Amino acid sequence: MGALVATNVGSISGTNLEVGPAGVASCLAAGLANCAALQTTFAAPVGASTSGPVDSFTGTPVDFQYINGNLVRNAGQSLAIYQFDISLTKAIRIPKWESASLELKMDVFNLFNHPGFIFNNSFDALNLLLLPAPIVNGSPNPNFNCTVSCLNPFTGLYLGADGHPLTLANFQRATFKAAKNFNGLGGPAGEVTPRIIQLAIRFRW
């Protein structure tokens, strides 16, 4: 499953990676290397509204470019959940009362108690995977080309606490381990009903 890459789909919130000439210039001013590789878009025309997409580093308006991807709608929804239920019935005839019987019934829902996690895309934590600043405490940031728990400015990859990039599978499979790796992103917010055993007795006549 391919990794998810931040592109410059228009957003003023800063959650997408949009680096124009001003962002490249701020990188160069910080004394960092390979700054040209950061650029994902161009400066917007003079007089462009600041209510549109802005440079991730400088906040100046930028234009649209490199809008790409081929994910279908709702691609991050969880996979299908399967559950095995069973119902057992035992009828006991009552002697000397031909039309009467005693029925015992047991219903078991989710027989194998298989966990089924749901609502795995209800927590948006991408803003917790921060884009590193070019300058830290007045000096070039040695961790600008970050490798863990960040949005890498050169690759556009969202990197988890273990350094692995965020993929669509993190959303689809909804595990607590993956959620912990990405600050809760993709973690299940609920679970289908655990195993339930229901007993019933019925008298028929």
Helices and strands as residue ranges (DSSP letters): H 21-29, G 35-38, E 86-93, E 101-109, E 117-118, G 126-128, E 135-136, E 139-140, E 150-151, E 158-159, H 168-173, H 176-181, E 190-191, E 196-204
